[in-house]
Amino acid sequence: MLKFSIVAVQLLFASDPQGSMESPNLEFEYGDTDNFTAELSELYSYTEEPEFSLNRDYFEEDFKNHVKGRRWMELSMEEQRAYVMRLLDALEVTDRDKRLKVARAILYLAQGVFDECDTETDVLYWSRHNVFLLYDMGIFTALLELLSMEIDNNQACSSAVRKPAISLADSTELRVLLSIMYLMVETIRVEMEGDSPERKAAREAFKTELGERDCERTVWPLVLQIYSVCVLPLLIAWKETVHMPRNRSLPQTPFVHSLCCGLPLVKQDSLDTYNERDPFKNDDVRDEEDDPEDMDSGIEGEVDPLDRDVIIQPPLPPPLLRPPTERLSFPKGLPWAPKVREKDIEHFLETSRNKFIGFTLGNDTDTLVGLPRPIHESVKTLKQVSMETFLFSNILGEEEVEEIPAEILYLGMLPSLSQYVIALLKLLLAAAPTSKAKTDSINILADVLPEEMPITVLQSMKLGIDVNRHKEIIVKAIAAVLLLLLKHFKLNHIFQFEYVAQHLVFANCIPLILKFFNQNIMSYISAKNSICALDFPHCVVHEMPELTAESLEAGDSNQFCWRNLFSCINLLRILNKITKWKHSRTMMLVVFKSAPILKRALKVKQAMMQLYVLKLLKIQTKYLGRQWRKSNMKTMSAIYQKVRHRLNDDWAYGNGKYRAGGAGFSQGWGQSL
């Protein structure tokens, strides 16, 4: 588990000049995930509450037929193993309804046989015990096979699409399978202090199993299979990605993963729509410090690029990779013919010597005495090209790529990478609070809406909270998945990271994230879309209190919503990763008028979030103009105090050639923070 220590950053932000707002300091600890109980509760929507008793009933019906007069907790380990083996055999029946009943019985075991428990602690204990037992008996492998069958079940999909309204009942089989798998992933993933050596060994074996693929059957890792389903499995995909090792591998041949596989970057039409008017004509990018104009500047007045459709339709699928069982063959040398030859260098030096010295030295390419410094740099560059050609053709070309989990995942995603990226961003767009309902948007509420719509005000309020909570969980999962993919691919090979980042940019990830933050971010972070009495495991061991409109409206007593703050930080980190050191993408931040949007996010007094906001402001400061810098001296001061600076860093000033729309804009191309 990667935990981020932010104590030092919090100390830096203790006297934040932007923190003179009304918002309080937020005691937030950033990590890969929330606490274990919170992660379990977010698996279930409140509409699924009646299914807890349904799982129990199917289990008890089968259990009492085979084990007379005893409870699950009273069985010995061998008796429990024998019963699980019988359930495993029953999963192979052809009757779909019978198979679903068995899956629900297994789900009840994974949920901790809560009807035999008195406290939430007991539920969590028995859930952990049962999950390790289920994994040891091979249940997870059987679930993978059933998941593949459900993914390929075109009949169920087509019948659901023909319905006028899709509800929770249309995804029952898929939800049951994924719920068991999620409970197993999340439970085994978390290491407890009292774990036995057997459980520690099982955890390591589970991690290895999740990252491996079966070459004989061409089965890719679980995380790749669940990407193809997309909505509910996002939580599992996120936890699966957390599992991957973070060890940096040796550099591999960089072009093998993208250019040489016949998968060039496809420029999509989405960014071209913004060229209907020249975005660089308006260089008056001013923003007053903490004034009411912040709420209107750059967004509400005119037709803005952010108001257009953000996500485009996916392009045609690229050609598939050759079968993964084949040995990877690396290209000899560069994927293009070098344009520099030894004769070119000789001719270049002879011409320079004639011009600056007045005599020549024949074929000598090493003696540079008397020539100007730019000539030295030019020859150095030309020789560097020659050296790289030699390295690629004689050394790196024969290197074998180690099949670590990140490499296996990348190879599996590569043929349909653009489709995966666009699917995730479409889901993010549909779940964003600022998105408007459109007929062509993805239906992300199929796992929340009941078969019968609410008829009372209380039921409507409960469903409204459930829908908002569902959207928040989707945003949380997508942000975590994208961030972890970028981090793992960057550690594995920098070109993999760049390729994924480029697809994100082409799919308009930058304006989408800015559109997400173009809201009252304080309200989003302090949203109370939770009903504690309905959260698992509380709801299965306590009497259900009477819910009233007042209690639902009051929400919980937490100062902030952990998942929403977590999502905001991750989205800022994604935006920072794909724009850092990229001048053209930094200019997109300027064109989309991100400065006032990001400035409003500084009102959230949390050290890590403010740090990434300031980083994003820092990289574009010199392009915003002198007037903006004069009007935002508090922001400039905060950047100076809290963001790392580099030697010769010119972030705080810029002349006309660096301004968007300035006459010398092209001269500043390629320069960034």
C-alpha positions as CSV (number, residue, x, y, z in Angstrom):
1,M,0.0,0.0,0.0
2,L,1.3,3.3,-1.0
3,K,0.6,5.9,1.7
4,F,1.5,9.5,1.2
5,S,3.1,11.3,4.1
6,I,2.0,14.9,3.9
7,V,2.9,16.2,7.4
8,A,5.6,18.5,6.0
9,V,3.3,19.8,3.4
10,Q,0.6,20.4,6.0
11,L,3.1,22.5,8.0
12,L,3.9,24.5,4.9
13,F,0.2,25.2,4.4
14,A,-0.5,26.1,8.1
15,S,-0.4,29.8,7.2
16,D,-1.8,29.6,3.8
17,P,-2.5,33.0,2.3
18,Q,-5.3,31.5,0.3
19,G,-6.8,30.0,3.4
20,S,-8.3,33.1,4.8
21,M,-11.6,31.9,3.5
22,E,-14.5,30.6,5.6
23,S,-13.6,26.9,5.0
24,P,-12.1,25.0,7.9
25,N,-8.9,23.0,7.9
26,L,-9.7,19.4,6.7
27,E,-8.1,16.6,8.7
28,F,-7.7,14.3,5.7
29,E,-5.2,11.4,5.3
30,Y,-4.5,10.5,1.7
31,G,-4.0,6.9,0.7
32,D,-4.7,4.4,-2.0
33,T,-8.1,3.6,-0.4
34,D,-10.4,4.6,2.4
35,N,-10.7,2.5,5.5
36,F,-11.7,-1.1,5.1
37,T,-15.3,-0.8,6.3
38,A,-16.0,2.3,4.1
39,E,-14.7,0.4,1.0
40,L,-17.0,-2.5,1.7
41,S,-20.0,-0.3,2.2
42,E,-19.5,1.4,-1.1
43,L,-19.8,-1.8,-3.0
44,Y,-23.6,-1.9,-2.4
45,S,-26.2,0.7,-3.4
46,Y,-29.0,1.4,-1.0
47,T,-31.4,-0.1,-3.5
48,E,-29.7,-3.5,-3.0
49,E,-30.6,-3.7,0.7
50,P,-33.4,-6.3,0.2
51,E,-30.9,-8.6,-1.5
52,F,-28.9,-9.2,1.8
53,S,-31.8,-11.2,3.2
54,L,-32.2,-12.9,-0.2
55,N,-28.6,-14.2,-0.1
56,R,-29.2,-15.4,3.5
57,D,-32.3,-17.3,2.6
58,Y,-30.7,-19.1,-0.4
59,F,-27.8,-20.1,1.8
60,E,-29.9,-21.4,4.7
61,E,-32.2,-23.3,2.4
62,D,-29.2,-25.2,0.9
63,F,-27.2,-25.4,4.2
64,K,-30.1,-27.0,6.2
65,N,-30.6,-29.6,3.5
66,H,-27.0,-30.8,3.9
67,V,-26.1,-29.9,7.5
68,K,-28.9,-30.7,9.9
69,G,-29.4,-28.7,13.1
70,R,-26.1,-26.8,13.1
71,R,-24.8,-23.4,12.2
72,W,-21.9,-22.4,10.0
73,M,-19.8,-21.2,12.9
74,E,-20.2,-24.6,14.6
75,L,-18.6,-26.6,11.8
76,S,-15.0,-27.7,11.9
77,M,-12.6,-26.4,9.2
78,E,-12.8,-29.7,7.4
79,E,-16.6,-29.7,7.4
80,Q,-16.6,-26.1,6.1
81,R,-14.2,-27.1,3.3
82,A,-16.4,-30.0,2.3
83,Y,-19.5,-27.7,2.1
84,V,-17.7,-25.1,0.0
85,M,-16.5,-27.9,-2.3
86,R,-20.1,-29.0,-2.8
87,L,-21.0,-25.3,-3.6
88,L,-18.2,-25.2,-6.1
89,D,-19.5,-28.3,-7.9
90,A,-23.0,-26.8,-8.0
91,L,-21.6,-23.7,-9.8
92,E,-21.1,-25.9,-12.8
93,V,-24.8,-26.7,-13.4
94,T,-26.2,-25.5,-16.7
95,D,-29.5,-24.2,-15.2
96,R,-29.0,-20.4,-14.9
97,D,-31.4,-19.9,-12.0
98,K,-29.9,-22.7,-10.0
99,R,-26.4,-21.4,-10.6
100,L,-27.5,-17.9,-9.4
101,K,-28.9,-19.4,-6.2
102,V,-25.6,-21.1,-5.5
103,A,-23.7,-17.9,-6.3
104,R,-25.9,-16.0,-3.8
105,A,-25.1,-18.6,-1.1
106,I,-21.4,-18.1,-1.8
107,L,-21.9,-14.3,-1.6
108,Y,-23.6,-14.8,1.8
109,L,-20.5,-16.6,3.0
110,A,-18.2,-13.8,1.7
111,Q,-20.5,-11.3,3.5
112,G,-19.7,-12.9,6.8
113,V,-22.8,-15.1,7.6
114,F,-24.2,-12.0,9.3
115,D,-27.3,-13.6,10.5
116,E,-25.1,-15.6,13.0
117,C,-23.2,-12.5,14.1
118,D,-24.1,-9.9,16.8
119,T,-21.7,-7.1,16.0
120,E,-20.1,-5.5,13.0
121,T,-16.7,-6.8,14.2
122,D,-18.0,-10.4,14.1
123,V,-19.2,-9.9,10.5
124,L,-15.9,-8.6,9.4
125,Y,-14.1,-11.5,11.2
126,W,-16.2,-14.2,9.6
127,S,-16.1,-12.5,6.3
128,R,-12.3,-12.6,6.3
129,H,-12.3,-16.2,7.5
130,N,-14.7,-17.3,4.8
131,V,-13.0,-15.3,2.0
132,F,-9.6,-17.0,2.6
133,L,-11.4,-20.4,2.7
134,L,-13.2,-19.6,-0.6
135,Y,-10.0,-18.7,-2.3
136,D,-8.2,-21.8,-1.0
137,M,-11.0,-24.0,-2.4
138,G,-10.7,-22.4,-5.9
139,I,-13.8,-20.3,-5.9
140,F,-12.1,-17.3,-7.4
141,T,-11.0,-19.2,-10.5
142,A,-14.5,-20.6,-11.0
143,L,-15.9,-17.0,-10.7
144,L,-13.5,-15.9,-13.5
145,E,-14.9,-18.5,-15.8
146,L,-18.5,-17.4,-15.0
147,L,-17.6,-13.8,-15.4
148,S,-16.3,-14.5,-18.9
149,M,-19.6,-16.3,-19.7
150,E,-21.6,-13.3,-18.5
151,I,-19.5,-10.9,-20.5
152,D,-20.1,-13.0,-23.6
153,N,-23.9,-13.3,-22.9
154,N,-25.2,-11.2,-25.8
155,Q,-28.8,-12.5,-25.3
156,A,-29.1,-10.9,-21.8
157,C,-27.6,-7.7,-23.0
158,S,-29.9,-7.4,-26.0
159,S,-33.0,-8.2,-24.0
160,A,-32.1,-5.5,-21.5
161,V,-31.5,-2.9,-24.2
162,R,-34.9,-3.6,-25.6
163,K,-36.6,-2.7,-22.3
164,P,-38.0,0.9,-21.9
165,A,-36.1,1.3,-18.6
166,I,-33.1,-0.7,-17.4
167,S,-33.2,-1.3,-13.6
168,L,-31.2,-3.2,-10.9
169,A,-32.8,-6.5,-11.9
170,D,-31.2,-6.5,-15.4
171,S,-27.7,-7.0,-13.9
172,T,-28.4,-9.5,-11.1
173,E,-26.1,-12.3,-12.3
174,L,-23.2,-9.9,-13.1
175,R,-23.6,-8.0,-9.8
176,V,-23.6,-11.2,-7.7
177,L,-20.4,-12.5,-9.3
178,L,-18.6,-9.1,-9.1
179,S,-19.7,-8.6,-5.5
180,I,-18.1,-11.9,-4.5
181,M,-14.9,-11.1,-6.4
182,Y,-14.7,-7.6,-5.0
183,L,-15.1,-8.9,-1.4
184,M,-12.3,-11.4,-2.1
185,V,-10.0,-8.9,-3.7
186,E,-10.5,-6.2,-1.0
187,T,-10.3,-8.7,1.9
188,I,-7.2,-10.5,0.8
189,R,-5.5,-7.3,-0.3
190,V,-5.6,-5.8,3.2
191,E,-3.0,-7.3,5.5
192,M,-4.0,-7.7,9.2
193,E,-1.6,-7.8,12.1
194,G,-2.7,-11.3,13.2
195,D,-2.6,-13.0,9.8
196,S,-1.2,-16.5,9.9
197,P,1.7,-17.5,7.6
198,E,-0.8,-19.4,5.5
199,R,-2.8,-16.3,4.9
200,K,0.3,-14.3,4.0
201,A,1.3,-17.0,1.5
202,A,-2.2,-17.0,0.1
203,R,-2.0,-13.2,-0.3
204,E,1.2,-13.4,-2.3
205,A,-0.2,-16.2,-4.4
206,F,-3.3,-14.2,-5.1
207,K,-1.3,-11.2,-6.2
208,T,0.7,-13.4,-8.6
209,E,-2.5,-15.0,-9.9
210,L,-4.1,-11.6,-10.6
211,G,-1.1,-10.4,-12.6
212,E,-0.5,-13.5,-14.7
213,R,-2.0,-14.6,-17.9
214,D,-2.5,-18.0,-19.3
215,C,-0.6,-18.0,-22.6
216,E,-2.1,-21.4,-23.7
217,R,-5.6,-20.1,-23.4
218,T,-4.8,-16.5,-24.1
219,V,-6.5,-15.4,-20.9
220,W,-5.5,-11.9,-19.9
221,P,-5.5,-10.7,-16.2
222,L,-8.7,-10.1,-14.4
223,V,-8.2,-6.3,-14.5
224,L,-8.4,-6.4,-18.3
225,Q,-11.5,-8.5,-18.3
226,I,-13.4,-6.2,-16.0
227,Y,-12.4,-3.1,-18.0
228,S,-14.5,-4.6,-20.8
229,V,-17.6,-4.5,-18.6
230,C,-16.8,-1.0,-17.1
231,V,-19.5,0.4,-14.7
232,L,-19.9,-1.8,-11.6
233,P,-16.5,-3.5,-11.9
234,L,-14.6,-0.2,-11.7
235,L,-14.1,-0.8,-8.0
236,I,-12.4,-4.1,-8.6
237,A,-10.3,-2.7,-11.4
238,W,-9.1,0.0,-9.1
239,K,-8.2,-2.5,-6.3
240,E,-6.6,-4.8,-8.9
241,T,-4.4,-2.0,-10.2
242,V,-3.3,-1.2,-6.6
243,H,-1.9,-4.8,-6.4
244,M,0.6,-4.3,-9.2
245,P,4.3,-4.0,-8.1
246,R,5.8,-0.6,-8.2
247,N,9.4,-1.7,-8.9
248,R,10.9,0.2,-11.8
249,S,12.1,-2.2,-14.5
250,L,15.1,-1.8,-16.7
251,P,14.5,0.3,-19.8
252,Q,13.1,-1.7,-22.7
253,T,13.1,-0.9,-26.4
254,P,10.9,2.1,-26.4
255,F,9.2,1.8,-29.7
256,V,8.1,-1.8,-29.4
257,H,5.0,-0.8,-27.4
258,S,3.5,1.7,-29.7
259,L,5.0,2.5,-33.0
260,C,6.2,-0.9,-34.1
261,C,3.0,-2.6,-33.2
262,G,1.1,-0.9,-36.0
263,L,-0.9,1.3,-33.6
264,P,-0.2,4.9,-34.4
265,L,-1.9,7.7,-32.4
266,V,-5.1,8.6,-34.1
267,K,-6.0,12.3,-34.0
268,Q,-9.6,12.6,-33.2
269,D,-12.1,15.2,-34.2
270,S,-12.8,16.4,-30.7
271,L,-10.0,19.0,-30.4
272,D,-10.7,20.3,-33.9
273,T,-14.1,21.6,-32.8
274,Y,-12.4,24.2,-30.8
275,N,-10.9,25.8,-33.9
276,E,-14.2,27.3,-35.0
277,R,-13.0,30.5,-33.5
278,D,-9.4,31.4,-32.8
279,P,-8.8,30.6,-29.1
280,F,-5.6,32.7,-29.0
281,K,-7.2,36.0,-30.2
282,N,-8.3,36.8,-26.7
283,D,-5.2,37.3,-24.6
284,D,-6.9,39.3,-21.9
285,V,-6.8,36.5,-19.3
286,R,-7.2,38.5,-16.1
287,D,-8.6,37.4,-12.8
288,E,-9.1,39.5,-9.8
289,E,-7.9,38.3,-6.4
290,D,-10.8,36.8,-4.4
291,D,-13.4,38.9,-6.0
292,P,-17.0,38.0,-7.2
293,E,-15.8,37.9,-10.8
294,D,-14.1,34.5,-10.1
295,M,-17.5,32.9,-10.4
296,D,-18.1,34.2,-13.9
297,S,-14.7,34.7,-15.5
298,G,-14.0,32.6,-18.5
299,I,-16.9,30.3,-18.1
300,E,-20.4,31.7,-17.8
301,G,-20.3,34.7,-20.2
302,E,-19.4,33.6,-23.7
303,V,-19.6,30.3,-25.5
304,D,-16.6,28.5,-24.0
305,P,-14.7,25.4,-25.2
306,L,-15.7,23.7,-22.0
307,D,-19.4,24.1,-22.8
308,R,-19.0,21.9,-25.9
309,D,-19.3,18.1,-26.0
310,V,-16.2,16.8,-24.3
311,I,-16.1,13.2,-25.2
312,I,-16.1,12.0,-28.8
313,Q,-17.1,8.7,-30.3
314,P,-14.3,6.1,-30.4
315,P,-12.4,5.6,-33.6
316,L,-12.3,2.3,-35.5
317,P,-10.5,-0.4,-33.5
318,P,-6.9,-0.6,-34.4
319,P,-5.5,-3.9,-35.7
320,L,-5.0,-6.6,-33.1
321,L,-1.7,-7.7,-31.8
322,R,-0.2,-11.0,-33.0
323,P,-1.0,-13.9,-30.7
324,P,0.5,-13.3,-27.3
325,T,2.1,-16.8,-27.3
326,E,4.6,-15.7,-29.9
327,R,8.0,-14.4,-28.8
328,L,8.3,-10.7,-29.2
329,S,10.8,-9.7,-31.9
330,F,12.3,-6.3,-31.5
331,P,13.2,-4.2,-34.5
332,K,16.8,-3.7,-35.5
333,G,17.7,-0.1,-35.0
334,L,15.4,2.9,-35.2
335,P,11.9,2.5,-36.8
336,W,12.9,5.2,-39.3
337,A,16.0,5.7,-41.5
338,P,18.5,8.1,-39.9
339,K,19.0,11.3,-41.9
340,V,22.5,11.9,-40.6
341,R,25.5,10.0,-42.0
342,E,29.2,10.3,-41.3
343,K,29.7,12.0,-44.6
344,D,27.1,14.7,-43.6
345,I,29.1,15.4,-40.4
346,E,32.4,15.7,-42.4
347,H,30.8,18.0,-44.9
348,F,29.3,20.1,-42.2
349,L,32.6,20.5,-40.4
350,E,34.5,21.3,-43.6
351,T,32.1,24.0,-44.5
352,S,32.3,25.5,-41.0
353,R,36.1,25.4,-40.9
354,N,36.3,27.2,-44.3
355,K,34.0,29.8,-43.0
356,F,35.4,30.5,-39.6
357,I,39.1,29.4,-39.8
358,G,40.0,29.4,-43.5
359,F,41.4,25.9,-44.0
360,T,40.2,22.3,-43.8
361,L,41.4,19.1,-42.0
362,G,40.1,16.4,-44.3
363,N,38.0,13.7,-42.7
364,D,38.7,14.8,-39.2
365,T,35.4,15.0,-37.2
366,D,36.9,15.3,-33.7
367,T,39.0,18.5,-33.9
368,L,36.7,21.5,-33.2
369,V,39.3,24.0,-32.0
370,G,38.5,27.5,-33.2
371,L,34.9,26.8,-34.1
372,P,32.1,28.7,-32.4
373,R,30.2,27.0,-29.5
374,P,27.0,26.4,-31.5
375,I,29.1,24.3,-33.9
376,H,30.3,22.2,-31.0
377,E,26.7,21.7,-29.8
378,S,25.6,20.8,-33.3
379,V,28.3,18.2,-33.8
380,K,27.6,16.7,-30.4
381,T,23.9,16.3,-31.4
382,L,24.8,14.7,-34.7
383,K,27.1,12.2,-33.0
384,Q,24.5,11.5,-30.4
385,V,22.1,10.5,-33.2
386,S,24.8,8.1,-34.5
387,M,25.4,6.6,-31.1
388,E,21.6,6.0,-30.6
389,T,21.4,4.3,-33.9
390,F,24.3,2.0,-32.9
391,L,22.7,1.3,-29.5
392,F,19.3,0.4,-30.9
393,S,20.7,-1.8,-33.6
394,N,23.4,-3.6,-31.6
395,I,22.4,-3.6,-27.9
396,L,18.7,-2.8,-27.2
397,G,17.4,-4.6,-30.2
398,E,18.0,-8.0,-28.7
399,E,16.6,-7.3,-25.2
400,E,13.8,-9.4,-23.9
401,V,11.0,-7.6,-22.1
402,E,10.2,-9.1,-18.7
403,E,6.5,-9.9,-18.4
404,I,5.8,-8.1,-15.1
405,P,2.1,-7.4,-14.3
406,A,2.2,-3.8,-15.7
407,E,3.7,-5.1,-19.0
408,I,1.1,-7.8,-19.3
409,L,-1.7,-5.4,-18.7
410,Y,-0.3,-2.9,-21.2
411,L,0.0,-5.5,-23.9
412,G,-3.5,-6.7,-23.2
413,M,-4.9,-3.1,-23.3
414,L,-2.9,-2.0,-26.3
415,P,-5.2,-3.2,-29.2
416,S,-8.2,-1.4,-27.7
417,L,-6.5,1.3,-25.6
418,S,-8.4,4.2,-27.2
419,Q,-11.7,2.4,-26.5
420,Y,-10.8,1.8,-22.9
421,V,-9.8,5.4,-22.4
422,I,-12.9,6.8,-24.0
423,A,-15.2,4.5,-22.1
424,L,-13.7,5.6,-18.8
425,L,-13.9,9.2,-19.7
426,K,-17.5,8.8,-20.9
427,L,-18.4,7.3,-17.5
428,L,-16.6,10.1,-15.8
429,L,-18.5,12.7,-17.8
430,A,-21.8,11.0,-17.1
431,A,-21.0,10.9,-13.3
432,A,-19.7,14.5,-13.1
433,P,-22.0,16.8,-11.1
434,T,-21.7,19.5,-13.8
435,S,-22.8,17.3,-16.6
436,K,-26.2,17.8,-18.2
437,A,-28.4,14.9,-19.0
438,K,-28.3,13.9,-22.6
439,T,-30.0,11.2,-24.5
440,D,-26.8,9.7,-25.9
441,S,-25.0,9.6,-22.6
442,I,-24.1,6.3,-20.8
443,N,-26.7,5.0,-18.4
444,I,-24.8,4.7,-15.2
445,L,-27.9,4.4,-13.0
446,A,-28.9,0.9,-14.0
447,D,-27.3,-0.5,-10.8
448,V,-29.3,1.9,-8.6
449,L,-32.8,2.3,-10.1
450,P,-35.3,-0.2,-8.6
451,E,-37.9,-2.0,-10.7
452,E,-40.7,0.1,-9.2
453,M,-40.0,3.8,-8.9
454,P,-40.6,5.6,-5.6
455,I,-44.1,6.8,-4.8
456,T,-43.5,8.8,-1.6
457,V,-41.4,11.8,-0.8
458,L,-39.2,9.8,1.6
459,Q,-38.6,7.1,-1.0
460,S,-37.7,9.8,-3.6
461,M,-35.2,11.4,-1.2
462,K,-33.6,8.1,-0.4
463,L,-33.2,7.3,-4.1
464,G,-31.8,10.7,-4.8
465,I,-29.2,10.2,-2.2
466,D,-28.4,6.8,-3.6
467,V,-28.0,8.2,-7.1
468,N,-25.7,11.0,-6.0
469,R,-23.6,8.5,-3.9
470,H,-23.4,6.1,-6.9
471,K,-22.0,8.9,-9.1
472,E,-19.5,9.9,-6.4
473,I,-18.3,6.3,-6.2
474,I,-17.9,6.0,-10.0
475,V,-15.8,9.3,-10.1
476,K,-13.7,8.0,-7.2
477,A,-13.0,4.7,-8.9
478,I,-12.3,6.1,-12.4
479,A,-9.9,8.8,-11.0
480,A,-8.0,6.1,-9.0
481,V,-7.8,3.7,-11.9
482,L,-6.5,6.4,-14.3
483,L,-4.0,7.7,-11.9
484,L,-2.7,4.2,-11.0
485,L,-2.4,3.2,-14.7
486,L,-0.4,6.3,-15.5
487,K,1.9,5.7,-12.5
488,H,2.5,2.0,-13.2
489,F,3.1,2.5,-16.9
490,K,5.5,5.4,-16.2
491,L,7.4,3.1,-13.9
492,N,7.4,0.2,-16.4
493,H,8.3,2.3,-19.4
494,I,8.1,6.0,-20.1
495,F,6.7,5.5,-23.6
496,Q,3.8,3.5,-22.3
497,F,3.0,6.4,-20.0
498,E,3.3,8.9,-22.9
499,Y,1.1,6.8,-25.1
500,V,-1.7,6.5,-22.6
501,A,-1.4,10.2,-21.7
502,Q,-1.7,11.1,-25.4
503,H,-4.9,9.1,-25.7
504,L,-6.3,10.9,-22.7
505,V,-5.5,14.3,-24.3
506,F,-7.0,13.2,-27.6
507,A,-10.2,12.1,-25.8
508,N,-10.4,15.6,-24.2
509,C,-9.5,14.6,-20.6
510,I,-8.1,18.1,-19.9
511,P,-11.4,20.1,-20.5
512,L,-13.4,17.3,-18.9
513,I,-11.4,17.6,-15.6
514,L,-11.7,21.4,-15.8
515,K,-15.4,21.0,-16.3
516,F,-15.6,18.8,-13.3
517,F,-14.0,21.5,-11.2
518,N,-16.2,24.2,-12.6
519,Q,-18.6,23.9,-9.7
520,N,-18.9,24.9,-6.1
521,I,-16.1,22.6,-5.1
522,M,-16.6,23.2,-1.3
523,S,-20.2,22.0,-1.6
524,Y,-19.0,18.9,-3.5
525,I,-16.4,18.0,-0.9
526,S,-18.8,18.5,2.0
527,A,-21.7,16.7,0.3
528,K,-23.6,14.3,2.6
529,N,-24.9,11.7,0.2
530,S,-24.7,8.8,2.8
531,I,-27.2,7.1,5.0
532,C,-25.2,5.5,7.7
533,A,-28.0,3.2,8.9
534,L,-28.1,1.6,5.4
535,D,-24.3,1.1,5.1
536,F,-22.9,-2.5,5.1
537,P,-22.3,-4.1,7.6
538,H,-24.2,-1.9,9.9
539,C,-27.5,-2.6,8.2
540,V,-27.3,-6.4,8.6
541,V,-26.6,-6.5,12.4
542,H,-28.7,-3.6,13.7
543,E,-32.3,-2.9,13.8
544,M,-33.3,-0.5,11.0
545,P,-34.2,2.9,12.5
546,E,-37.2,4.8,11.2
547,L,-35.9,7.1,8.4
548,T,-37.4,10.5,8.2
549,A,-37.0,13.3,5.7
550,E,-35.2,15.4,8.4
551,S,-32.7,12.6,9.1
552,L,-32.0,12.0,5.4
553,E,-31.5,15.7,4.8
554,A,-29.2,16.1,7.8
555,G,-26.9,13.4,6.6
556,D,-23.9,12.3,8.6
557,S,-21.7,14.4,11.0
558,N,-18.5,14.2,9.0
559,Q,-16.7,17.4,8.2
560,F,-16.1,16.3,4.6
561,C,-16.8,13.4,2.3
562,W,-13.6,11.3,2.0
563,R,-14.3,9.9,-1.4
564,N,-15.1,13.3,-3.0
565,L,-11.9,14.9,-1.6
566,F,-9.9,11.8,-2.7
567,S,-11.4,12.1,-6.2
568,C,-10.6,15.8,-6.5
569,I,-6.9,15.2,-5.5
570,N,-6.6,12.3,-8.0
571,L,-8.1,14.3,-10.8
572,L,-5.7,17.2,-10.1
573,R,-2.8,14.7,-10.1
574,I,-3.9,13.3,-13.4
575,L,-4.2,16.7,-14.9
576,N,-0.7,17.6,-13.6
577,K,0.8,14.4,-15.0
578,I,-0.5,14.8,-18.5
579,T,0.3,18.5,-18.8
580,K,3.7,18.6,-17.0
581,W,6.6,19.5,-19.3
582,K,4.2,19.6,-22.3
583,H,3.9,23.2,-23.7
584,S,1.0,22.5,-26.0
585,R,-1.0,21.0,-23.2
586,T,-0.1,23.8,-20.8
587,M,-1.5,26.2,-23.5
588,M,-4.7,24.1,-23.4
589,L,-5.0,25.0,-19.8
590,V,-4.7,28.7,-20.8
591,V,-7.1,28.4,-23.7
592,F,-9.8,26.7,-21.5
593,K,-9.4,29.5,-19.0
594,S,-8.5,27.2,-16.1
595,A,-6.9,29.8,-13.9
596,P,-10.1,31.1,-12.2
597,I,-11.4,27.5,-11.9
598,L,-8.3,26.3,-10.2
599,K,-8.1,29.4,-8.0
600,R,-11.6,28.6,-6.6
601,A,-10.3,25.1,-5.7
602,L,-7.7,26.8,-3.4
603,K,-10.6,27.5,-1.0
604,V,-10.4,23.9,0.1
605,K,-8.0,24.0,3.0
606,Q,-6.3,20.7,2.5
607,A,-2.5,20.6,1.9
608,M,-2.2,18.0,-0.8
609,M,-5.1,19.4,-2.9
610,Q,-3.8,22.9,-2.7
611,L,-0.3,21.8,-3.6
612,Y,-1.5,20.2,-6.9
613,V,-3.7,23.2,-7.7
614,L,-0.7,25.5,-7.2
615,K,1.4,23.3,-9.4
616,L,-1.1,23.6,-12.2
617,L,-1.3,27.4,-11.8
618,K,2.5,27.6,-11.7
619,I,3.1,26.0,-15.1
620,Q,0.8,28.5,-16.9
621,T,1.5,31.7,-14.9
622,K,3.9,33.2,-17.4
623,Y,1.3,32.8,-20.2
624,L,-1.5,34.6,-18.4
625,G,-0.1,38.1,-18.8
626,R,1.3,40.8,-16.5
627,Q,-2.1,42.0,-15.5
628,W,-3.1,38.6,-14.1
629,R,0.1,38.3,-12.1
630,K,-0.4,41.8,-10.7
631,S,-4.0,41.0,-9.7
632,N,-3.1,37.7,-8.1
633,M,-0.1,38.4,-6.0
634,K,-1.4,36.2,-3.1
635,T,-1.6,33.2,-5.4
636,M,1.9,34.0,-6.8
637,S,3.2,34.2,-3.2
638,A,1.6,30.9,-2.4
639,I,3.2,29.2,-5.4
640,Y,6.6,30.7,-4.5
641,Q,6.4,29.4,-0.9
642,K,5.0,25.9,-1.5
643,V,5.9,24.6,-4.9
644,R,9.4,23.3,-5.8
645,H,11.4,25.5,-8.1
646,R,14.2,24.6,-10.4
647,L,17.4,26.3,-11.5
648,N,16.7,29.2,-14.0
649,D,12.9,28.7,-13.4
650,D,11.2,31.6,-15.2
651,W,7.6,30.7,-14.1
652,A,6.9,34.1,-12.4
653,Y,7.6,36.3,-15.5
654,G,7.2,36.2,-19.2
655,N,7.3,38.6,-22.1
656,G,5.0,38.9,-25.1
657,K,6.3,35.9,-26.9
658,Y,5.1,33.6,-24.1
659,R,1.5,35.0,-24.0
660,A,-1.3,33.1,-25.6
661,G,-2.0,34.9,-28.8
662,G,1.3,36.9,-28.7
663,A,3.2,37.5,-31.9
664,G,6.0,35.3,-30.6
665,F,3.9,32.4,-29.5
666,S,5.5,30.0,-31.8
667,Q,8.9,31.0,-30.5
668,G,8.0,29.8,-27.0
669,W,6.8,26.4,-28.3
670,G,8.5,23.6,-26.5
671,Q,9.4,25.6,-23.4
672,S,7.6,24.7,-20.2
673,L,8.1,24.5,-16.5
